[in-house]
Amino acid sequence: MMCKTFLYSFIFFLLFSPAYIRAQSNPPNVSSTGPSVGVVGTVVTVFGQNFGATQGTSTVSFNGTVTTPSSWSDTQIVAPVPSGATTGAVRVTVNGTVSNSGYGPIFTVGTPPNISYTSPSVGTVGTMVSGT
């Protein structure tokens, strides 16, 4: 009876443990973004590993705001900064596992400059210009 129980346990281990170990040993990892600063709509490349060859149900987010990527590979994702995004970690979630344990490179969402006036309004190369 003991041998039979051991045999069933061993077979169960062989069938199911490798898949679990494999899934848990390669979590997604975000190493950097390019650029690391931008406004809503800026196209950003997320660099890292273990994202998966295709997106499937995986997601990429900017400080919790999910975006729609235009390109996805195991090591790079290209996506715009989504509306409503704020400064914070860039995260990739694959099969429910969040990259970098929920931490990651910080992307700074800024506001675009608004220049309404320059002085002088015309000049040659090298002319000092001030703006507001």
Backbone bond lengths (Angstrom), bond angles and torsions (degrees), N, CA, C in turn:
res aa  C-N    CA-C-N  psi(-1)  N-CA   C-N-CA  omega(-1)  CA-C   N-CA-C  phi
1 M - - - 1.447 - - 1.533 110.12 -
2 M 1.315 116.68 -41.71 1.459 121.44 -179.45 1.528 110.27 -64.89
3 C 1.320 118.25 -39.98 1.466 122.25 179.14 1.519 110.69 -64.15
4 K 1.313 116.83 -39.83 1.452 121.32 -179.61 1.533 110.56 -64.68
5 T 1.314 116.68 -43.53 1.460 121.49 178.92 1.528 109.99 -63.69
6 F 1.325 115.89 -43.35 1.456 120.05 178.60 1.528 110.64 -62.46
7 L 1.321 117.31 -42.91 1.452 122.55 -179.17 1.533 110.43 -61.80
8 Y 1.334 117.32 -45.58 1.460 120.44 178.57 1.533 111.40 -63.70
9 S 1.299 116.28 -40.55 1.465 120.33 178.41 1.523 110.93 -63.68
10 F 1.310 116.35 -41.43 1.449 121.61 -179.92 1.533 110.73 -65.41
11 I 1.310 117.47 -43.67 1.463 121.57 178.55 1.523 110.18 -63.56
12 F 1.317 116.41 -43.01 1.462 120.41 177.51 1.526 110.40 -59.33
13 F 1.311 116.62 -44.32 1.459 121.56 178.95 1.527 110.96 -60.10
14 L 1.325 117.29 -46.10 1.460 121.24 -178.79 1.528 112.08 -64.07
15 L 1.308 116.29 -37.49 1.458 119.95 -177.09 1.523 113.47 -75.67
16 F 1.318 117.45 -39.62 1.453 119.85 -169.70 1.529 116.05 -110.35
17 S 1.284 119.56 -28.40 1.456 120.74 -176.44 1.521 114.06 -66.60
18 P 1.317 120.94 -43.41 1.470 118.99 -178.21 1.519 112.77 -58.53
19 A 1.317 117.75 -40.44 1.469 119.79 179.36 1.520 110.12 -64.28
20 Y 1.303 118.06 -41.69 1.457 121.19 179.52 1.523 110.69 -65.99
21 I 1.317 116.50 -45.11 1.461 120.71 -179.51 1.519 110.15 -63.67
22 R 1.352 117.03 -42.80 1.450 121.06 179.60 1.528 110.88 -61.89
23 A 1.320 117.14 -43.65 1.467 120.68 -178.76 1.524 111.26 -65.54
24 Q 1.318 117.23 -36.52 1.455 120.69 -177.18 1.523 113.05 -83.63
25 S 1.325 118.99 -19.71 1.460 120.02 -174.52 1.526 113.65 -85.82
26 N 1.319 117.81 -12.12 1.455 120.49 -178.07 1.527 112.06 -125.91
27 P 1.325 117.69 63.89 1.465 118.79 179.22 1.527 110.27 -69.45
28 P 1.328 117.94 155.68 1.463 119.31 177.01 1.528 110.58 -64.00
29 N 1.325 115.37 146.33 1.457 121.10 -179.10 1.527 109.04 -136.75
30 V 1.329 116.50 119.79 1.466 121.19 175.81 1.520 107.12 -94.42
31 S 1.343 116.64 121.10 1.462 119.95 -178.62 1.525 112.61 -97.13
32 S 1.342 117.81 -33.80 1.466 120.45 179.85 1.518 110.14 -166.78
33 T 1.330 114.80 171.60 1.456 121.06 173.09 1.525 108.23 -131.00
34 G 1.298 116.19 154.30 1.451 119.89 176.13 1.515 109.03 -138.73
35 P 1.311 117.61 114.99 1.461 128.41 -2.60 1.526 111.49 -76.25
36 S 1.329 116.55 178.93 1.468 120.86 178.73 1.526 111.67 -105.72
37 V 1.335 115.83 -1.29 1.467 122.27 178.90 1.520 107.60 -138.82
38 G 1.331 116.90 139.89 1.460 119.63 177.18 1.508 111.76 -179.14
39 V 1.315 114.98 175.14 1.459 121.94 179.10 1.522 108.79 -99.88
40 V 1.327 117.01 169.69 1.462 121.35 175.01 1.522 108.17 -54.71
41 G 1.319 116.53 132.21 1.460 122.21 -178.92 1.511 113.93 98.61
42 T 1.346 117.71 -16.71 1.464 120.86 177.78 1.521 109.22 -59.83
43 V 1.325 117.25 131.52 1.459 121.22 178.09 1.525 107.95 -82.29
44 V 1.334 115.86 124.23 1.457 122.89 -174.21 1.523 109.59 -119.89
45 T 1.327 116.50 137.55 1.464 121.06 171.79 1.519 107.82 -100.07
46 V 1.319 115.72 124.66 1.465 122.52 177.85 1.526 106.55 -98.52
47 F 1.320 116.39 121.58 1.460 122.05 -178.74 1.524 110.00 -104.08
48 G 1.322 117.19 144.50 1.456 120.99 177.64 1.507 110.92 170.09
49 Q 1.328 114.67 -147.04 1.474 119.22 -178.96 1.518 110.35 -152.39
50 N 1.314 114.55 161.53 1.470 124.00 177.15 1.528 112.99 63.86
51 F 1.354 116.55 36.16 1.461 120.75 176.06 1.531 111.06 -83.79
52 G 1.327 116.88 -19.17 1.461 121.71 -174.86 1.523 109.24 95.45
53 A 1.327 115.97 148.98 1.465 121.26 -176.61 1.522 112.53 -65.84
54 T 1.338 116.62 -32.75 1.461 121.51 177.73 1.522 109.07 -128.86
55 Q 1.326 116.13 160.17 1.466 119.82 -175.84 1.518 112.93 -68.47
56 G 1.317 118.11 -46.45 1.462 120.32 -175.67 1.522 110.08 55.47
57 T 1.330 117.05 -124.62 1.471 121.42 179.49 1.527 112.38 -97.89
58 S 1.323 117.24 6.42 1.464 121.66 -179.30 1.530 110.36 -70.67
59 T 1.340 115.56 157.43 1.469 120.41 -178.47 1.523 111.07 -134.04
60 V 1.320 114.85 160.17 1.464 122.33 171.31 1.528 106.00 -128.47
61 S 1.342 115.77 138.77 1.465 119.04 -177.55 1.522 110.82 -139.53
62 F 1.330 113.73 154.33 1.454 122.99 176.19 1.520 106.69 -111.25
63 N 1.325 116.47 106.40 1.460 123.25 -178.27 1.533 111.50 49.69
64 G 1.336 115.10 41.26 1.459 120.98 175.79 1.513 115.43 94.24
65 T 1.333 118.54 -10.21 1.467 121.75 178.65 1.525 108.79 -94.90
66 V 1.322 115.54 114.44 1.469 121.28 -175.85 1.522 110.11 -74.33
67 T 1.332 115.45 143.33 1.459 121.93 178.25 1.522 109.73 -123.38
68 T 1.329 116.39 168.57 1.464 122.05 179.48 1.527 109.04 -106.14
69 P 1.329 117.26 109.28 1.466 120.59 -178.42 1.525 112.39 -68.86
70 S 1.328 116.09 150.38 1.459 121.29 173.86 1.521 110.71 -96.90
71 S 1.343 116.53 -16.11 1.466 121.77 -178.80 1.522 108.72 -151.50
72 W 1.347 115.96 143.17 1.471 120.95 -177.54 1.516 109.53 -145.00
73 S 1.324 117.54 129.39 1.467 122.11 171.74 1.518 107.80 -142.33
74 D 1.313 116.71 179.35 1.462 120.86 -177.59 1.526 112.73 -65.22
75 T 1.348 116.96 -23.03 1.471 120.39 -175.37 1.524 114.81 -122.84
76 Q 1.341 118.27 -8.64 1.467 120.60 -179.13 1.522 111.17 -145.96
77 I 1.318 114.84 140.38 1.460 121.69 174.19 1.522 106.74 -129.28
78 V 1.323 116.62 134.57 1.462 121.34 177.03 1.525 107.18 -113.57
79 A 1.337 115.83 124.23 1.464 120.19 -176.08 1.520 110.57 -154.89
80 P 1.332 117.40 150.66 1.463 120.30 176.28 1.522 111.48 -81.71
81 V 1.322 116.40 152.62 1.469 120.47 172.25 1.531 106.08 -67.49
82 P 1.338 117.91 122.69 1.461 119.76 -174.79 1.528 113.63 -77.89
83 S 1.309 115.38 156.32 1.457 121.59 174.73 1.525 108.59 -59.93
84 G 1.308 116.94 135.51 1.462 121.24 -179.35 1.512 114.48 90.40
85 A 1.347 116.63 -5.88 1.472 119.57 179.41 1.523 109.86 -68.66
86 T 1.333 115.13 147.13 1.459 122.03 175.51 1.520 108.40 -127.20
87 T 1.303 116.63 167.51 1.462 121.83 179.80 1.528 110.16 -58.95
88 G 1.340 116.01 131.27 1.457 120.56 178.79 1.514 111.35 166.49
89 A 1.319 115.45 -168.85 1.467 122.23 -174.49 1.523 112.20 -70.54
90 V 1.329 115.00 142.75 1.462 122.25 170.87 1.521 106.29 -93.54
91 R 1.331 115.70 126.68 1.465 120.21 -175.80 1.523 110.71 -128.55
92 V 1.318 115.20 144.35 1.457 122.15 173.19 1.523 106.67 -118.11
93 T 1.321 116.77 130.80 1.456 121.60 178.72 1.522 108.55 -113.70
94 V 1.340 115.87 121.71 1.459 122.59 -179.52 1.526 107.91 -124.77
95 N 1.318 116.88 122.97 1.470 122.41 -179.23 1.524 111.72 50.80
96 G 1.313 117.06 39.66 1.453 121.60 177.88 1.515 115.01 81.62
97 T 1.332 117.84 -4.31 1.462 121.32 179.57 1.519 109.25 -97.81
98 V 1.330 116.11 123.41 1.465 122.06 -178.15 1.525 109.42 -87.32
99 S 1.332 115.52 135.99 1.466 120.60 -179.79 1.516 112.12 -60.65
100 N 1.311 115.14 149.69 1.462 123.33 173.50 1.525 111.97 51.46
101 S 1.323 117.54 33.41 1.472 123.17 -179.78 1.527 111.94 52.58
102 G 1.327 116.22 33.06 1.459 120.80 178.49 1.514 113.70 92.67
103 Y 1.319 116.59 -10.23 1.464 120.63 176.75 1.518 107.34 -104.58
104 G 1.274 118.14 164.85 1.455 120.10 178.36 1.504 110.42 178.32
105 P 1.315 116.22 -176.77 1.458 119.65 178.18 1.534 110.24 -57.97
106 I 1.310 115.77 142.92 1.465 121.20 179.94 1.526 109.34 -89.27
107 F 1.331 115.42 129.58 1.456 121.29 172.78 1.517 106.87 -105.64
108 T 1.330 116.78 128.18 1.460 121.71 -179.05 1.521 109.52 -96.37
109 V 1.332 115.46 116.78 1.462 120.71 176.82 1.523 107.31 -90.74
110 G 1.314 115.64 117.43 1.456 120.53 -179.06 1.518 111.33 -110.56
111 T 1.288 115.22 178.25 1.456 120.19 175.03 1.519 107.85 -105.79
112 P 1.318 117.72 142.61 1.463 119.22 -178.86 1.520 110.59 -67.70
113 P 1.319 116.72 148.21 1.461 118.81 178.56 1.521 110.45 -67.49
114 N 1.298 116.01 148.94 1.455 121.82 178.41 1.527 107.57 -126.93
115 I 1.312 116.33 100.06 1.464 121.10 -179.84 1.525 107.53 -101.38
116 S 1.312 116.19 117.88 1.458 120.02 -176.97 1.532 113.41 -105.23
117 Y 1.339 116.78 -15.53 1.458 119.45 -176.23 1.519 109.52 -151.86
118 T 1.344 117.00 136.74 1.468 121.68 173.11 1.521 109.22 -127.43
119 S 1.315 115.08 149.13 1.456 120.40 177.95 1.518 109.09 -138.38
120 P 1.293 119.68 122.89 1.456 127.79 -6.09 1.532 111.11 -72.95
121 S 1.329 116.36 165.80 1.468 120.08 -179.34 1.519 111.68 -87.08
122 V 1.330 117.29 -12.29 1.462 122.57 179.04 1.525 107.32 -139.22
123 G 1.345 116.82 144.48 1.453 119.72 177.72 1.506 111.56 -172.17
124 T 1.310 117.23 170.38 1.456 122.56 177.70 1.529 108.27 -92.45
125 V 1.321 115.29 171.51 1.454 120.23 178.11 1.513 109.27 -58.08
126 G 1.320 117.72 130.61 1.444 122.86 179.94 1.525 113.94 98.03
127 T 1.350 117.26 -8.53 1.455 120.68 178.58 1.535 109.58 -67.26
128 M 1.309 116.18 131.72 1.479 120.49 176.74 1.525 108.90 -74.49
129 V 1.328 116.43 131.52 1.456 122.05 -177.40 1.519 108.38 -125.38
130 S 1.325 116.40 138.80 1.467 120.12 172.98 1.521 107.43 -117.29
131 G 1.312 115.89 150.59 1.455 120.11 -178.38 1.507 112.13 -140.53
132 T 1.305 114.85 157.59 1.470 121.54 176.27 1.503 109.39 -135.56
